[in-house]
Amino acid sequence: MEYEIAVLIPCFNEEKTIQKVIDDFLIVLKNYNFKIYAYDNASNDNSAKIIKNFNNEKVKYKFVKQKGKGNVIKQMLKEIQADCYVLIDGDDTYPVEKCLKMIELIKNNNCDMVVGDRLSGNFKEKNSRIFHSTGNKLITKLINKLFDASLKDVMSGYRVFNKNFVRNLNILTKGFEIETEISIFALKNKFRIIEIPINIKKRPKGSKSKLNTYIDGFKVIKTIFYFKGQKNEKNI
């Protein structure tokens, strides 16, 4: 059976960017066996309409009523079957073309998860929210200290997983803590992680981040200490 790739795009109010993100994947992955799953998290803009209008068998739309990025990704991973999973935000800040290298690392069994490392790239330069940049670095340092690791970017929204990693992952968080949970899960259960540096793009005019630096930052810290006290979950 041909190797199957699932592109997962959780979407909330991304009418300015979602079409370009999907278009880019349709071009970049044209020689692969793939499907794109764009799950709209009850957007109140035209995101859902844009996704539905693709009229392409490679693009699958679903409405998710329960708010929160973690809730959306949990539903995606529960419902979608593939050999390789590409998780990316719908805000067009990540370089889609990098997925080819990330997929090959998974396909060749070099690791269980590949992470697009923004902090080794141009994140500080392109991110206009100074506390967001500082917070990412502090969270990464805290996780490395608590879990005896040396990761460079634990909160990146650009990741590729193999089937075994997804089969073992049981998501508990509901919101933007999801990337932190996934990073800690991989560390605690000794999954093989490779990080590759990426350069992000600035959001286009009219597109805004939904992350609240302070409120979501506090939730992330709570998540770190919660999972520090939990047992490992890997079932091979």
Secondary structure, 3 states (H helix, E strand, C coil): CCCCEEEEEEECCCCCCHHHHHHHHHHHCCCCCEEEEEEECCCCCCHHHHHHCCCCCCEEEEECCCCCHHHHHHHHHHHCCCCEEEECCCCCCCCHHHHHHHHHHHHCCCCCEEEEECCCCCHHHHCCCHHHHHHHHHHHHHHHHHCCCCCCCCCCCCEEEEHHHHHHCCCCCCCCCHHHHHHHHHHHCCCCEEEEECCCCCCCCCCCCCCCHHHHHHHHHHHHHHHHCCCCCCCC
